[in-house]
Amino acid sequence: MKLVLIDLADDGYNAYPFGLYALKAYLRLHVARLTVEVRSFKCGAPLDDILAHIEGDQADIIGLSCFVWNEQKNLEIARRVRALSDSRFIILGGPQIEKGAAEVERLLIDGTVNAAVVGEGEIPLLHIVEGIARGGAVPSGIENVGVLAAGVVRWGGEPTYEKCIDYLPSPYADLDDLRQIVAATGVALYESARGCPYLCTFCDQGAKAFRSHSMERIKKDLSEIFALAPRKIVFLDSTFNVSPARTKEILRFIIAHGHELEIEAEVKPERCDQEMVELMRMAGIKSVELGLQSTKSQTLEFIKRRNNFERVAASVQMLIASGINVYIDTIIGLPGESLSDWLATIDYCFGLGDVAIFSSTLKILPNAELKRDIQGMGFTYDTARSCVIQRSDAMSAEDLELARLHQKMIKLFWNRSSDRAWLRQMIVEKLHGRLTLFTSELLQLLGAGTDPERLKSRQFWLDHAPATTGAGRYVPPAPRGRHLKVLS
């Protein structure tokens, strides 16, 4: 019996699908007569090319991993595969699948797909494969699995997960194809924990309890990864430093191993201290990602997020002083947050120091609490377009687009600046220390036809007298013609 797991990666994402290799490792451990292959394509690849590869695999079971960027294409793949064969067993999984979703249930009812999996896939997929091996019938009642039974879609109940995830095998221990990928790319992805102790309502991890490998197992896994000699290890944990003591022990182990490594992780700044930051530096952490999201108190309360801004500022200063690059994430369009509120958040981030600032537009994700809590707040979003919001009571479509233009300016003229020191000095001296007045000025100049290359010149800003002032809300004209290239 052969199972093929399909990954359609976001066109801008280059990492391999670690989650599918984790599924493969688990199934290989538990099912002797099963061949599992992982196939990865870019989401923008021609559909006919993807289908040709799928047909060439001659799989008995096809698993489609659905995310916000690829759900609709995966559903079309399922329809096309079913049109070619009635015998293939097709499974939908991934974070985009939720119980009771109308489109998924229609596909189950009409026989396009045979099963849908919500949440973690290892144990549900094992039960499905075992059911097929026994004769093709997959019983209803498997936890977190939806199947058609007596003409009705039935979903299994919620599973109870073990707090220690050592029952999950290391994909690096037994998968030659994954080890070859690490050797070729120099990058190893690693998941030392699942879930998250925080309850942010916009995130589909918010309802999942934090569960970790044991420290003994983490050290064993990392030793296996070290043996592959990667140049970089990326921790996939939603928050690497949930437990400061645990994080410090991991960092000390990495340091003691003596490898020259680059390490990336997402951390909560309030849980950093000077000792942890120094261990990060010694272990090879070159950059960390911080999820700030917003500075508006009412919005933070609504999304169940608490930011201790004094601790955030202190941690960012420690990280910068240690030579660690800091990337701060914010979200455009959170509940109750207007354009001016979001601009204030950007200016706060700028005030923290030499940090890179990234913003994405809010997505109303399946399996996230926010989806159930925004009634009456004017949100509109299109599930066929990655669940990105189109407007809310607090932000019009025009405001959202203007915020995205500001973020483009931040990306091109601040984040990518080769010398932020003089740029910061100019913003402080000429623009009241507000990055968003700089981005407003950029948009105004682009709208007036200024060559984008001139705007990257230090001399231009030394000579330029900004038209933007600190008073009022400035709405610049949209850039035109050849000047749109700077926004691509």
C-alpha positions in Angstrom: 0.0 0.0 0.0 1.3 3.4 -0.9 0.5 6.8 0.6 1.7 10.1 -1.0 1.5 13.3 1.1 1.2 16.4 -1.0 2.7 19.8 0.0 1.9 23.0 -2.0 4.3 25.5 -0.6 3.7 29.2 -0.6 5.6 30.6 -3.6 7.8 32.7 -1.4 8.6 29.9 1.1 11.6 27.7 0.5 11.7 25.3 3.5 10.7 21.7 3.2 7.4 20.5 4.8 8.6 19.3 8.2 5.1 18.3 9.3 4.7 15.8 6.4 8.0 14.2 7.2 6.9 13.9 10.9 3.7 12.1 9.6 5.9 9.8 7.5 8.2 8.9 10.4 5.2 8.1 12.6 3.5 5.9 10.1 6.7 4.1 9.2 7.2 3.3 12.9 3.7 1.8 13.2 2.8 0.3 9.8 5.1 -2.3 8.3 3.7 -2.7 4.8 3.2 0.9 3.9 5.3 3.1 1.5 5.0 6.8 2.3 6.3 9.5 0.0 6.3 13.3 0.4 5.9 15.4 -2.7 6.4 19.1 -2.5 5.4 21.6 -5.2 5.1 25.4 -5.3 1.5 26.5 -5.0 1.9 28.5 -8.2 3.0 25.5 -10.2 0.7 24.5 -13.1 -2.1 22.3 -12.0 -1.5 19.8 -14.8 2.1 19.4 -13.9 1.2 18.6 -10.3 -1.5 16.1 -11.4 1.0 14.4 -13.7 3.3 13.8 -10.8 0.5 12.5 -8.7 -0.6 10.1 -11.4 3.0 8.9 -11.8 3.1 8.0 -8.2 0.2 5.5 -8.5 -0.6 6.0 -4.9 -3.4 4.1 -3.1 -3.9 7.0 -0.6 -3.3 10.7 -1.3 -3.1 13.2 1.6 -3.5 16.9 0.8 -2.1 19.3 3.3 -4.3 22.5 3.4 -3.1 25.9 4.5 -4.6 29.3 3.9 -2.6 29.9 0.7 -3.3 26.5 -0.9 -6.7 25.3 0.2 -8.6 26.1 -2.9 -5.9 24.5 -5.2 -5.9 21.4 -3.0 -9.6 21.1 -3.3 -9.3 21.4 -7.1 -6.6 18.7 -7.1 -9.0 16.4 -5.1 -11.7 17.0 -7.7 -9.4 16.3 -10.6 -7.9 13.2 -9.1 -11.4 11.8 -8.3 -12.5 12.4 -11.9 -9.6 10.2 -13.0 -10.0 7.4 -10.5 -12.8 6.1 -8.2 -10.4 3.9 -6.3 -8.0 6.4 -4.8 -8.5 7.2 -1.1 -8.2 11.0 -0.7 -7.6 12.7 2.7 -7.7 16.4 3.4 -5.7 17.6 6.4 -3.7 20.6 7.6 -4.6 23.7 9.7 -7.2 25.0 7.2 -9.5 22.0 7.8 -12.1 22.5 10.5 -15.1 20.5 11.7 -18.3 21.4 10.0 -16.8 23.4 7.2 -19.4 23.5 4.5 -17.1 23.0 1.5 -15.2 20.1 3.1 -18.5 18.4 4.0 -19.8 18.8 0.5 -16.7 17.0 -0.8 -17.2 14.2 1.7 -20.9 13.8 0.8 -20.3 13.7 -3.0 -17.4 11.3 -2.6 -14.7 13.6 -3.9 -12.7 13.0 -0.7 -12.9 10.1 1.7 -11.8 11.6 5.0 -10.9 14.9 6.5 -8.5 15.3 9.5 -8.5 18.3 11.9 -5.5 19.2 14.0 -2.5 16.9 14.6 -2.4 14.2 12.0 -0.2 11.4 13.2 -2.7 9.3 15.3 -5.8 10.0 13.1 -3.9 9.1 9.9 -2.6 5.9 11.5 -6.2 4.9 12.3 -7.3 5.7 8.7 -4.5 3.7 7.2 -5.2 0.8 9.5 -8.9 0.9 8.5 -8.0 0.8 4.8 -5.5 -2.1 5.4 -8.3 -4.1 7.0 -10.5 -3.9 4.0 -11.0 -0.3 2.8 -13.7 0.9 5.3 -12.7 3.7 7.7 -15.1 3.7 10.7 -16.7 6.9 12.0 -15.7 8.0 15.4 -12.0 8.3 14.9 -11.0 11.3 16.9 -10.7 14.5 14.8 -11.6 12.7 11.6 -14.7 13.4 9.4 -16.1 10.6 7.2 -19.4 9.9 5.4 -21.5 7.3 7.3 -25.0 6.4 6.2 -25.2 9.5 4.1 -24.2 11.9 6.9 -20.8 13.4 7.7 -19.8 12.3 11.1 -16.9 13.8 13.0 -15.0 12.0 15.8 -14.6 13.7 19.2 -11.7 15.6 20.6 -8.5 13.7 21.4 -6.7 13.7 24.7 -3.0 14.3 24.0 -0.1 13.2 26.1 1.8 16.1 27.7 5.1 14.6 26.7 5.4 14.2 22.9 8.3 11.6 23.0 5.9 9.1 21.4 6.5 11.0 18.1 9.7 9.7 16.4 12.4 12.0 15.1 12.1 12.3 11.3 15.8 12.7 11.2 16.5 9.3 12.8 15.1 7.1 10.0 14.3 9.1 6.9 17.1 9.1 4.4 15.3 11.5 2.1 15.0 14.1 4.8 18.6 13.7 5.8 19.5 14.3 2.1 17.5 17.5 2.0 19.3 18.8 5.1 22.7 17.9 3.5 21.7 19.7 0.3 20.2 22.8 1.8 22.2 23.1 5.0 19.0 23.9 7.0 17.4 21.7 9.6 13.9 22.4 10.9 13.2 21.2 14.4 10.0 21.0 16.6 10.9 20.6 20.3 7.3 21.3 21.4 3.7 21.7 20.1 0.9 23.9 21.0 1.1 27.2 22.9 0.3 28.3 26.5 -1.0 31.6 25.3 -4.6 32.1 24.1 -4.3 34.7 21.3 -7.6 34.4 19.6 -6.3 35.2 16.1 -4.0 32.2 16.1 -5.0 28.6 15.5 -2.5 27.5 18.1 -4.3 29.4 20.9 -6.5 26.5 21.9 -3.8 23.8 21.8 -2.1 23.0 25.1 1.7 23.4 25.2 3.4 19.9 25.0 7.1 19.2 24.8 9.6 16.5 24.2 11.6 15.5 27.3 15.0 17.2 27.7 16.7 13.8 27.1 14.8 13.4 23.8 15.6 17.0 22.7 19.3 16.5 23.2 19.1 13.2 21.3 17.3 14.8 18.4 19.7 17.7 18.3 22.7 15.3 18.3 21.2 13.6 15.3 20.8 16.9 13.6 24.4 18.0 14.5 25.6 14.8 12.8 24.1 16.1 9.5 26.3 19.2 9.8 23.7 21.9 8.9 24.7 25.5 8.9 21.3 26.6 10.3 18.7 25.1 12.7 15.2 26.7 12.7 13.1 26.0 15.8 9.4 25.6 14.8 8.1 26.0 18.4 5.4 28.7 18.5 7.3 30.2 21.5 10.9 28.9 22.0 11.2 30.3 25.5 7.9 29.3 27.1 10.0 27.9 30.0 13.1 29.9 30.5 14.8 27.1 32.4 14.1 24.6 29.6 15.3 27.1 26.9 18.6 27.8 28.8 19.3 24.1 29.1 18.8 23.6 25.3 21.0 26.6 24.6 23.8 25.3 26.9 23.6 21.9 25.2 24.0 23.6 21.8 27.0 25.6 23.1 28.6 22.6 24.6 28.4 20.7 21.3 30.8 23.2 19.8 29.3 23.5 16.3 29.3 26.8 14.4 25.5 27.2 13.8 23.0 29.8 12.9 19.8 29.4 14.9 16.4 31.0 14.4 13.5 31.0 16.8 10.4 32.9 17.9 10.5 34.2 21.5 8.4 36.0 23.9 10.4 39.1 25.0 8.9 39.2 28.4 10.4 35.8 29.2 14.0 36.9 28.2 16.6 37.8 30.8 20.2 38.8 30.4 21.5 35.3 31.0 19.2 33.9 28.3 20.2 36.5 25.8 23.9 35.8 26.4 23.3 32.1 25.9 21.4 32.9 22.7 24.4 34.8 21.4 26.8 32.1 22.4 24.6 29.4 20.8 24.6 31.1 17.5 21.2 32.8 17.5 21.6 35.5 14.9 18.0 36.7 14.8 14.7 36.3 16.8 11.2 37.0 15.9 8.9 38.8 18.4 5.1 38.8 18.0 4.0 42.2 19.3 0.9 42.5 17.1 -0.6 45.7 18.6 -0.1 48.4 21.3 -3.8 49.3 21.6 -5.0 48.1 25.0 -8.7 47.4 24.0 -7.5 45.4 21.0 -5.0 43.4 23.1 -7.7 42.6 25.6 -10.1 41.4 22.9 -7.6 39.1 21.4 -6.5 37.8 24.8 -3.0 39.0 24.5 -1.0 40.7 27.2 2.1 42.8 26.3 4.3 44.1 29.2 5.7 47.0 27.2 8.4 47.8 29.8 9.7 44.3 29.7 9.4 44.2 25.9 11.6 47.4 25.6 14.2 46.0 28.1 14.4 42.7 26.3 14.8 44.3 22.8 17.6 46.5 24.1 19.4 43.4 25.5 19.0 41.5 22.3 20.3 44.4 20.2 23.2 45.0 22.5 24.1 41.3 22.1 24.2 41.7 18.3 21.0 39.7 17.7 18.8 40.9 15.0 15.2 41.6 16.2 12.2 41.1 13.9 9.0 42.5 15.2 5.6 41.3 13.9 2.4 43.4 13.9 -1.0 42.7 12.4 -3.0 45.1 10.2 -6.7 45.2 10.9 -7.1 43.6 14.4 -10.5 44.0 16.1 -11.2 47.6 17.1 -7.9 48.9 15.6 -8.0 51.8 13.2 -5.4 52.9 10.7 -4.1 55.5 13.2 -3.9 52.8 15.9 -1.8 50.6 13.7 0.5 53.5 12.7 1.0 54.2 16.4 2.1 50.6 16.9 4.6 51.0 14.1 6.0 54.1 15.7 6.3 52.3 19.0 8.3 49.5 17.3 10.6 52.1 15.7 11.1 53.7 19.1 12.5 50.4 20.5 15.7 50.7 18.5 17.3 49.1 15.4 14.6 46.5 14.7 13.1 45.2 11.5 9.3 45.6 11.4 7.0 43.3 9.6 3.2 43.5 9.2 0.6 41.2 7.7 -3.1 41.7 7.2 -5.3 39.9 9.6 -6.6 36.5 8.5 -9.7 35.0 10.0 -8.3 31.5 10.4 -10.3 28.3 10.7 -10.0 26.7 14.2 -9.1 30.1 15.7 -11.3 31.6 18.5 -11.4 34.9 16.7 -13.6 33.5 13.9 -16.3 32.9 16.5 -16.0 36.2 18.3 -16.1 38.9 15.6 -19.9 39.0 15.0 -21.1 42.6 14.6 -17.6 44.0 14.1 -18.0 44.6 10.4 -15.4 42.1 9.2 -15.6 40.8 5.7 -13.2 38.2 4.3 -13.0 35.8 1.4 -12.2 32.2 2.2 -11.1 31.7 -1.4 -8.4 34.4 -0.9 -6.5 33.1 2.1 -9.1 34.3 4.6 -7.5 37.8 4.6 -9.9 40.5 5.8 -11.2 43.1 3.3 -12.6 45.6 5.8 -13.9 46.0 9.4 -15.8 48.6 11.3 -12.5 50.2 12.3 -10.6 49.9 9.0 -12.1 50.5 5.6 -10.8 48.7 2.5 -8.9 52.0 1.6 -7.4 52.1 5.1 -6.2 48.5 4.8 -4.6 49.3 1.4 -2.9 52.4 2.8 -1.5 50.4 5.7 -0.1 47.8 3.3 1.5 50.7 1.3 3.2 51.9 4.5 4.4 48.4 5.2 5.9 48.3 1.7 7.8 51.5 2.4 9.0 50.0 5.7 10.2 46.9 4.0 12.0 48.7 1.2 13.4 51.8 2.9 13.8 50.8 6.5 14.2 47.0 6.9 16.5 46.8 3.9 18.5 49.9 4.6 22.2 49.3 4.7 22.8 52.0 7.2 19.8 52.6 9.6 21.8 54.9 11.9 21.7 58.0 9.7 18.2 57.2 8.6 17.1 57.1 12.3 18.9 60.3 13.0 17.1 62.0 10.1 13.7 60.7 11.2 14.3 61.9 14.7 15.5 65.4 13.6 13.1 66.0 10.8 10.0 63.8 11.4 9.5 63.9 15.2 11.0 60.5 15.6 8.0 58.8 13.8 8.7 56.2 11.2 5.2 56.5 9.8 5.8 60.2 9.0 8.8 59.0 7.0 6.7 56.4 5.2 4.0 59.0 4.5 6.7 61.3 3.1 7.9 58.5 0.9 4.4 57.8 -0.4 3.8 61.5 -1.1 7.1 61.8 -3.0 6.4 58.6 -5.0 3.0 59.9 -5.8 4.5 63.1 -7.1 6.8 61.2 -9.4 10.1 61.1 -7.5 12.5 58.4 -8.8 12.6 55.7 -6.1 16.4 55.4 -6.4 16.7 59.1 -5.3 14.8 58.3 -2.1 17.5 55.8 -1.1 20.1 58.5 -1.2 21.4 60.0 2.1 22.1 63.3 0.4 18.5 63.5 -0.8 17.2 63.5 2.8 19.9 65.8 4.0 18.7 68.4 1.4 15.0 67.6 1.6 12.5 69.6 3.7 9.7 67.2 4.5 6.2 68.3 3.7 4.7 66.0 6.3 4.1 67.3 9.8 3.0 65.7 13.0 -0.5 67.1 12.8 -3.5 65.3 11.4 -3.8 62.2 9.3 -2.1 62.4 5.9 -3.4 60.4 3.0 -0.9 60.4 0.1 -1.8 60.0 -3.5 -1.2 56.6 -5.0 2.1 56.2 -6.8 1.7 56.0 -10.6 3.4 54.6 -13.7 7.0 53.5 -13.5 7.1 54.4 -9.8 4.9 51.5 -9.0 8.0 49.3 -9.5 9.2 50.2 -6.0 6.0 48.5 -4.6 6.5 45.2 -6.4 
